[in-house]
Amino acid sequence: MNREHDLPPQKQDSASQPTLWEFVRLAEYHVPSPAGASAALEKWASLKQLFRSDDRDEQAPVKSEDELRMLSQSRLQDLHLARPIDWRSAATALDTALADWLRPDNPGTPVRFVIGQPHCGHPEILAQWAADHGASAIEAPSVEQILGGDEHWLQAWPASDNLWVLAKLEHCYLRHADGLGLVRRLLERAANGALGRGVIACDSWAWAYLQEVWPLAQPDALTLQAFDARRLSRYLAELVSCPGQGGLRFCNARTGKEVRLQLDASKAEASPEITHLAAYSRGNIGSAWTTWRGSLRAAPDQEQDQEATAKAGETRPGAKAAADADIVWVSAIRQEAALPTEKGEAMAFILHALLLHNGLPAALLPELLPQPAHRIASTLLQLQALGVVALADGRCQVSAPADAVVREFLRRRGFLKDAF
């Protein structure tokens, strides 16, 4: 039997606990339940219900939101809650998914595709995977090369017997009359084997658009499986699982109940807060991690005690025990980026363009949109001030905290969106 398209069987940590990081075909991606997620996307309506006490009568919260403070950067560092996502484990999972394709005796398809959601680390994952395999890393063409259809970019491709990785297909085209020729030729040559064997990664929104301009069926395209409640609970538990932090507890600021993080996700159901966080982020670990960090709070006396202890160099066993038993409060109020009150179509087109390219230089937007440069600049400044758009590597991008809001905003207006 020809197994060139077969993925390795899913590994299990135990009889009922799935692998934390796993790559699957696009059709096998499962949005965490509640799958409809429209209720969760409606300003966390269901989550607000969650933070009410079991008694339906309105009761005073255990911790008033007004008295809670965002955790300082030093406290986040001390509690090991500020560590960025380590994508190396995801690169290992990708290696498992591509194992059959990589076999020397398997001709297979010349190119495999990996599709990543925004803020889900596909460039970092592919960079690590390329380094692990000694593959040539292909940089995206410049704006001038894209608009000029510069063949030199394709002609400079590594020799066909060298494994290569193109980690940002979304930066290889522009939604412009002159911005699609180069990517069409790239995809044609990749499909017919002219470029040899390689892996192409693409942002999910760009992938949806490119399927319209180059409808190349890719049933074997891979994506990182959703972090459902069990996976997310385990990941967050591993994030804080370190020596000296065994007593750290997370508690719902309204009810005072503990938000359980389970290292062994097979033992019990995840806390309702984690279940709703998984649904809200639609399984996107990058968005879930950002939202979780933004919800963590401390009471003023906790912050003051920690600062005083740090200044005094306190090392008494009693102080250590108190720190180990520390509580991190989980706020009932989400720090969700808000769109401007007057949400016109002009703003929608800007946000959509940023998503379709996984970020764009601000100076390039007037070339792609039928809006005057000063209007675009004004809207971008407004969106940046609201935290909806952030600047990264010289490109304006929809920020992780705004991802769900912008997705829903564009969905309601019928804009092309990704498959997640």
C-alpha positions as CSV (number, residue, x, y, z in Angstrom):
1,M,0.0,0.0,0.0
2,N,1.2,3.5,-0.9
3,R,1.4,5.4,2.4
4,E,2.9,8.6,1.1
5,H,-0.1,10.6,2.3
6,D,-0.5,8.7,5.6
7,L,0.3,10.5,8.8
8,P,1.8,8.6,11.7
9,P,-0.7,7.4,14.3
10,Q,-1.4,9.8,17.1
11,K,0.9,9.2,20.0
12,Q,-0.5,9.0,23.5
13,D,1.0,10.0,26.8
14,S,-1.4,7.6,28.5
15,A,-4.5,5.6,27.6
16,S,-6.7,8.7,27.7
17,Q,-4.3,11.7,27.4
18,P,-3.5,13.0,23.9
19,T,-0.1,14.4,22.9
20,L,0.1,18.1,23.8
21,W,1.5,19.3,20.5
22,E,0.1,17.5,17.4
23,F,-0.1,18.4,13.7
24,V,-3.2,17.1,11.7
25,R,-4.7,17.7,8.3
26,L,-6.8,20.8,8.0
27,A,-10.1,18.8,7.8
28,E,-9.2,17.2,11.2
29,Y,-8.9,20.5,13.1
30,H,-11.6,20.6,15.8
31,V,-12.7,23.9,17.3
32,P,-13.1,23.3,21.1
33,S,-16.6,22.9,22.4
34,P,-18.9,24.8,22.7
35,A,-18.2,24.5,19.0
36,G,-20.7,27.1,18.0
37,A,-18.6,29.6,19.9
38,S,-20.9,32.4,18.8
39,A,-22.1,32.8,22.4
40,A,-18.5,32.9,23.6
41,L,-17.6,35.4,21.0
42,E,-20.4,37.7,22.0
43,K,-18.3,39.7,24.5
44,W,-17.8,36.7,26.7
45,A,-21.4,36.5,27.6
46,S,-21.2,32.9,28.7
47,L,-18.0,33.5,30.6
48,K,-19.6,36.3,32.5
49,Q,-22.3,33.8,33.6
50,L,-19.5,31.5,34.7
51,F,-18.0,34.1,37.1
52,R,-21.3,34.4,39.0
53,S,-21.6,32.4,42.2
54,D,-23.7,29.3,42.3
55,D,-26.3,31.2,44.2
56,R,-28.4,33.0,41.6
57,D,-28.8,36.0,43.9
58,E,-26.3,38.7,43.3
59,Q,-23.5,38.5,45.8
60,A,-20.5,40.6,46.4
61,P,-17.4,39.3,44.7
62,V,-14.7,37.7,46.7
63,K,-12.3,40.2,45.2
64,S,-13.4,43.5,43.9
65,E,-12.1,44.2,40.4
66,D,-11.3,47.7,41.4
67,E,-8.9,46.6,44.0
68,L,-7.1,44.1,41.9
69,R,-4.0,45.0,39.9
70,M,-2.4,43.7,36.8
71,L,0.6,41.6,37.7
72,S,3.8,43.5,37.3
73,Q,6.4,42.2,34.9
74,S,8.7,41.3,37.8
75,R,6.0,39.3,39.4
76,L,5.1,37.6,36.2
77,Q,8.8,36.7,35.8
78,D,9.1,35.5,39.4
79,L,6.0,33.3,39.1
80,H,7.2,32.0,35.7
81,L,4.0,33.3,34.1
82,A,5.7,35.5,31.4
83,R,7.6,32.9,29.5
84,P,6.8,33.1,25.8
85,I,5.6,30.0,24.1
86,D,8.5,27.6,23.4
87,W,7.8,26.4,19.8
88,R,10.4,23.7,19.8
89,S,8.0,21.1,21.0
90,A,5.7,22.0,18.1
91,A,8.6,21.6,15.7
92,T,9.1,18.1,17.1
93,A,5.4,17.4,16.5
94,L,5.7,18.6,12.9
95,D,8.7,16.3,12.4
96,T,6.5,13.4,13.5
97,A,3.8,14.4,11.1
98,L,6.2,14.6,8.2
99,A,8.2,11.5,9.0
100,D,6.8,9.3,6.2
101,W,7.1,12.1,3.7
102,L,10.8,12.6,4.6
103,R,11.7,8.9,4.1
104,P,14.3,8.7,1.3
105,D,12.5,5.7,-0.3
106,N,9.2,7.7,-0.5
107,P,8.9,9.8,-3.6
108,G,5.7,11.4,-2.3
109,T,4.5,14.8,-3.2
110,P,7.4,17.3,-3.8
111,V,6.0,20.0,-1.4
112,R,4.1,19.8,1.8
113,F,2.1,22.8,3.2
114,V,1.7,23.9,6.9
115,I,-1.1,26.3,7.7
116,G,-0.9,28.4,10.8
117,Q,-3.4,30.7,12.5
118,P,-2.3,34.2,13.5
119,H,-0.1,34.3,16.6
120,C,0.2,30.5,16.5
121,G,4.0,30.5,15.7
122,H,4.2,28.9,12.3
123,P,7.3,31.0,11.2
124,E,9.1,30.0,14.5
125,I,8.1,26.4,14.2
126,L,9.3,26.1,10.6
127,A,12.5,28.0,11.4
128,Q,13.3,25.4,14.1
129,W,12.3,22.5,11.9
130,A,14.5,23.8,9.1
131,A,17.5,24.1,11.5
132,D,16.9,20.6,12.8
133,H,17.1,19.2,9.3
134,G,19.7,21.5,7.8
135,A,17.1,22.7,5.3
136,S,17.6,25.9,3.3
137,A,15.5,28.8,4.7
138,I,13.9,30.8,1.8
139,E,13.3,34.4,2.5
140,A,10.1,36.0,1.1
141,P,10.7,38.4,-1.9
142,S,10.7,42.1,-1.3
143,V,7.8,44.3,-2.2
144,E,9.6,45.5,-5.3
145,Q,10.2,41.9,-6.4
146,I,6.6,41.0,-5.9
147,L,5.2,44.0,-7.8
148,G,7.8,43.6,-10.5
149,G,7.3,39.8,-10.9
150,D,11.1,39.4,-10.4
151,E,12.1,36.0,-11.8
152,H,15.5,36.2,-10.1
153,W,13.9,35.3,-6.8
154,L,12.7,32.0,-8.2
155,Q,15.9,31.5,-10.2
156,A,18.0,31.8,-7.0
157,W,16.2,28.8,-5.5
158,P,18.4,26.1,-3.9
159,A,19.5,23.1,-6.0
160,S,16.6,20.6,-6.4
161,D,18.4,18.0,-4.3
162,N,18.4,20.3,-1.2
163,L,15.5,20.3,1.3
164,W,14.1,23.8,1.7
165,V,11.6,25.7,3.8
166,L,9.6,28.8,2.9
167,A,8.1,29.9,6.3
168,K,6.0,32.9,5.2
169,L,4.1,32.3,2.0
170,E,1.7,35.2,3.1
171,H,4.6,37.6,2.5
172,C,5.1,36.4,-1.1
173,Y,2.1,38.1,-2.7
174,L,0.1,41.3,-2.5
175,R,-3.6,41.8,-3.2
176,H,-2.8,44.0,-6.1
177,A,-3.1,43.8,-9.9
178,D,0.7,43.3,-10.1
179,G,1.1,41.4,-6.9
180,L,-0.1,37.8,-7.8
181,G,2.0,36.8,-10.8
182,L,5.1,35.8,-8.8
183,V,3.2,33.7,-6.2
184,R,1.3,31.9,-9.0
185,R,4.5,30.9,-10.7
186,L,5.9,29.8,-7.3
187,L,3.0,27.5,-6.6
188,E,3.0,26.1,-10.1
189,R,6.7,25.2,-9.9
190,A,6.3,23.8,-6.4
191,A,3.4,21.6,-7.5
192,N,5.2,20.2,-10.5
193,G,8.4,19.4,-8.6
194,A,10.6,22.0,-10.4
195,L,11.7,23.4,-7.0
196,G,12.6,20.0,-5.5
197,R,11.4,18.9,-2.0
198,G,10.4,21.5,0.5
199,V,7.8,22.7,3.1
200,I,5.8,25.9,2.6
201,A,4.1,27.5,5.6
202,C,1.3,30.0,5.2
203,D,-0.9,32.1,7.5
204,S,-4.5,30.8,7.5
205,W,-6.1,34.0,6.2
206,A,-3.6,34.2,3.3
207,W,-4.2,30.6,2.6
208,A,-7.9,31.2,2.3
209,Y,-7.3,34.0,-0.2
210,L,-4.7,32.1,-2.2
211,Q,-7.1,29.2,-2.7
212,E,-9.2,31.7,-4.6
213,V,-6.4,32.9,-6.9
214,W,-4.7,29.5,-7.3
215,P,-7.2,26.7,-6.4
216,L,-4.7,24.0,-5.8
217,A,-6.2,21.2,-3.8
218,Q,-4.0,20.3,-0.8
219,P,-5.8,17.7,1.2
220,D,-2.6,16.9,3.1
221,A,-1.9,20.4,4.3
222,L,-1.1,20.3,8.0
223,T,-2.0,22.5,10.9
224,L,-1.4,22.5,14.7
225,Q,-4.3,20.8,16.3
226,A,-6.6,22.9,18.5
227,F,-5.8,23.3,22.2
228,D,-9.0,22.2,23.7
229,A,-9.7,22.5,27.4
230,R,-7.6,19.5,28.4
231,R,-4.6,20.5,26.3
232,L,-4.8,24.1,27.4
233,S,-5.1,23.1,31.1
234,R,-2.1,20.9,30.7
235,Y,-0.1,23.6,28.9
236,L,-0.8,26.3,31.4
237,A,0.0,23.8,34.2
238,E,3.4,23.1,32.6
239,L,4.0,26.8,32.3
240,V,4.0,27.3,36.0
241,S,5.2,23.8,37.0
242,C,8.7,24.5,38.4
243,P,10.7,24.1,41.6
244,G,9.3,26.3,44.5
245,Q,6.0,27.0,42.8
246,G,4.1,23.9,44.0
247,G,1.7,26.0,46.2
248,L,0.7,28.5,43.5
249,R,-3.0,28.7,43.1
250,F,-5.3,30.4,40.6
251,C,-8.6,31.6,41.9
252,N,-11.7,33.1,40.3
253,A,-11.8,36.7,41.5
254,R,-15.6,36.7,41.7
255,T,-16.3,33.4,43.3
256,G,-13.0,32.6,45.0
257,K,-13.1,29.1,43.6
258,E,-9.9,27.6,42.4
259,V,-9.2,27.5,38.7
260,R,-7.6,24.1,38.4
261,L,-4.7,23.5,36.0
262,Q,-4.2,19.8,35.4
263,L,-0.8,18.4,34.4
264,D,-2.5,15.1,33.9
265,A,-5.5,16.1,31.9
266,S,-6.9,12.5,32.0
267,K,-7.6,12.8,35.7
268,A,-10.4,15.4,35.7
269,E,-12.3,17.8,33.6
270,A,-10.8,21.2,33.1
271,S,-12.1,24.1,35.1
272,P,-15.0,25.9,33.4
273,E,-12.8,29.0,33.0
274,I,-10.3,27.0,30.9
275,T,-13.1,25.4,28.9
276,H,-14.4,28.8,27.9
277,L,-11.0,30.2,27.2
278,A,-10.3,27.3,24.8
279,A,-13.6,28.0,23.1
280,Y,-13.1,31.7,22.9
281,S,-9.7,31.3,21.4
282,R,-11.0,28.6,19.0
283,G,-8.1,26.4,20.0
284,N,-5.4,29.0,19.0
285,I,-2.7,28.6,21.6
286,G,-1.2,32.0,20.9
287,S,-4.5,33.8,21.5
288,A,-5.3,31.7,24.5
289,W,-1.9,32.4,26.1
290,T,-2.3,36.1,25.5
291,T,-5.8,36.2,27.0
292,W,-4.8,34.1,30.0
293,R,-1.9,36.3,30.9
294,G,-4.1,39.4,30.5
295,S,-6.6,38.0,33.0
296,L,-4.1,37.4,35.9
297,R,-4.3,39.8,38.8
298,A,-2.9,40.4,42.3
299,A,-4.3,42.1,45.4
300,P,-2.4,45.3,46.3
301,D,-1.1,43.7,49.5
302,Q,0.4,40.8,47.6
303,E,2.3,43.1,45.3
304,Q,3.5,45.2,48.2
305,D,4.6,42.1,50.2
306,Q,6.5,40.8,47.2
307,E,8.3,44.1,46.6
308,A,9.2,44.4,50.3
309,T,10.5,40.9,50.4
310,A,12.6,41.4,47.2
311,K,14.1,44.6,48.6
312,A,15.0,43.0,51.9
313,G,16.4,39.9,50.3
314,E,14.0,37.8,52.5
315,T,14.9,34.2,52.6
316,R,13.2,33.0,55.9
317,P,11.4,29.6,55.5
318,G,8.2,31.2,56.6
319,A,8.4,33.8,53.9
320,K,9.1,31.1,51.3
321,A,6.1,29.1,52.5
322,A,3.9,32.1,52.2
323,A,5.1,32.8,48.7
324,D,4.6,29.1,47.7
325,A,0.9,29.4,48.9
326,D,0.4,32.6,46.9
327,I,-2.8,33.2,45.0
328,V,-3.1,34.6,41.5
329,W,-6.5,36.0,40.9
330,V,-8.2,35.4,37.6
331,S,-10.2,38.5,36.6
332,A,-13.8,38.3,35.5
333,I,-13.2,41.3,33.3
334,R,-11.4,40.5,30.0
335,Q,-8.9,43.0,28.7
336,E,-10.3,42.7,25.2
337,A,-9.4,45.2,22.6
338,A,-12.4,47.3,21.5
339,L,-13.1,48.5,18.0
340,P,-13.9,52.1,17.5
341,T,-17.6,53.0,18.1
342,E,-18.0,54.1,14.5
343,K,-17.0,51.0,12.6
344,G,-17.1,51.9,8.9
345,E,-16.3,49.8,5.8
346,A,-13.0,51.7,5.4
347,M,-11.8,50.3,8.7
348,A,-13.0,46.8,7.7
349,F,-11.0,46.8,4.5
350,I,-7.8,47.9,6.4
351,L,-8.2,45.1,9.0
352,H,-9.0,42.6,6.3
353,A,-5.9,43.5,4.3
354,L,-3.7,43.2,7.4
355,L,-5.1,39.7,8.1
356,L,-4.8,38.5,4.5
357,H,-1.1,39.3,4.5
358,N,-0.4,38.6,8.2
359,G,0.7,42.2,8.5
360,L,1.7,45.0,6.1
361,P,4.0,48.0,6.2
362,A,1.7,51.0,6.8
363,A,3.2,52.8,3.8
364,L,2.1,50.0,1.5
365,L,-1.6,50.1,2.4
366,P,-2.5,53.1,0.1
367,E,-1.2,51.0,-2.8
368,L,-3.7,48.2,-1.9
369,L,-6.8,50.0,-0.8
370,P,-9.0,52.6,-2.5
371,Q,-8.6,55.1,0.3
372,P,-6.4,58.2,0.6
373,A,-3.2,57.8,2.5
374,H,-4.2,60.3,5.2
375,R,-7.4,58.5,6.0
376,I,-5.6,55.2,6.3
377,A,-2.9,56.7,8.5
378,S,-5.6,58.2,10.8
379,T,-7.5,54.9,11.1
380,L,-4.3,53.0,11.8
381,L,-3.3,55.4,14.6
382,Q,-6.8,55.0,16.1
383,L,-6.6,51.2,15.9
384,Q,-3.1,51.3,17.5
385,A,-4.3,53.5,20.3
386,L,-7.1,51.0,21.0
387,G,-4.7,48.0,21.0
388,V,-6.4,46.5,17.9
389,V,-3.3,46.9,15.7
390,A,0.3,46.4,16.8
391,L,3.6,47.0,15.1
392,A,5.9,44.0,14.7
393,D,9.0,43.8,12.5
394,G,8.0,46.9,10.6
395,R,4.5,45.6,9.8
396,C,1.1,46.6,11.2
397,Q,-0.7,43.5,12.4
398,V,-4.0,42.7,14.1
399,S,-3.0,42.1,17.7
400,A,-3.6,38.8,19.6
401,P,-6.1,40.4,22.1
402,A,-8.1,41.8,19.2
403,D,-8.1,38.6,17.1
404,A,-11.5,37.2,18.2
405,V,-13.2,40.6,18.0
406,V,-11.9,41.4,14.5
407,R,-12.7,37.9,13.3
408,E,-16.3,38.3,14.4
409,F,-16.5,41.9,13.0
410,L,-15.4,40.7,9.5
411,R,-17.5,37.6,9.6
412,R,-20.7,39.6,10.2
413,R,-19.9,41.7,7.2
414,G,-19.4,38.7,4.9
415,F,-15.6,39.2,4.3
416,L,-13.5,36.2,3.2
417,K,-12.1,34.5,6.4
418,D,-9.9,31.6,7.2
419,A,-11.2,28.1,7.8
420,F,-10.6,28.2,11.6
